[in-house]
Amino acid sequence: MHTLALPAVLTAETVVVAHAQLLRSMQALPASAAVTLDASGVQSFDSAGLALLLACRRAAQAQGRSLHVQGWTPSLQSLAQVYGVMPLLDPDAAPLAA
């Protein structure tokens, strides 16, 4: 499994560059290598950040790879759950307590 760190800022202003960088990094990995995105350093994000994670998931699937997100910050995990995408990005994650 190969781990790629997500940038500290995942907002509408930054995701285009981040997306290109992550795709290049994923393409440089050995064929069929599993990919883990490390979200532990994410400090600022909006819904564009979730869209980026979903785009990475689609790209990984198109390359025949599995993708997992680890190191969820509580606020990022909460946003993913509110938008209903948490099961797509981390199916093993426990729901946050209400």
Secondary structure in CASP SS format (residue, H / E / C, confidence):
PFRMAT SS
TARGET T0000
AUTHOR 0000-0000-0000
METHOD secondary structure of the structure
MODEL  1
M C 1.00
H E 1.00
T E 1.00
L E 1.00
A E 1.00
L C 1.00
P C 1.00
A C 1.00
V E 1.00
L E 1.00
T C 1.00
A C 1.00
E C 1.00
T C 1.00
V H 1.00
V H 1.00
V H 1.00
A H 1.00
H H 1.00
A H 1.00
Q H 1.00
L H 1.00
L H 1.00
R H 1.00
S H 1.00
M H 1.00
Q H 1.00
A C 1.00
L C 1.00
P C 1.00
A C 1.00
S C 1.00
A C 1.00
A C 1.00
V E 1.00
T E 1.00
L E 1.00
D E 1.00
A C 1.00
S C 1.00
G C 1.00
V C 1.00
Q C 1.00
S E 1.00
F E 1.00
D C 1.00
S H 1.00
A H 1.00
G H 1.00
L H 1.00
A H 1.00
L H 1.00
L H 1.00
L H 1.00
A H 1.00
C H 1.00
R H 1.00
R H 1.00
A H 1.00
A H 1.00
Q H 1.00
A H 1.00
Q C 1.00
G C 1.00
R C 1.00
S C 1.00
L E 1.00
H E 1.00
V E 1.00
Q E 1.00
G C 1.00
W C 1.00
T C 1.00
P H 1.00
S H 1.00
L H 1.00
Q H 1.00
S H 1.00
L H 1.00
A H 1.00
Q H 1.00
V H 1.00
Y C 1.00
G C 1.00
V C 1.00
M H 1.00
P H 1.00
L H 1.00
L H 1.00
D C 1.00
P C 1.00
D C 1.00
A C 1.00
A C 1.00
P C 1.00
L C 1.00
A C 1.00
A C 1.00
END
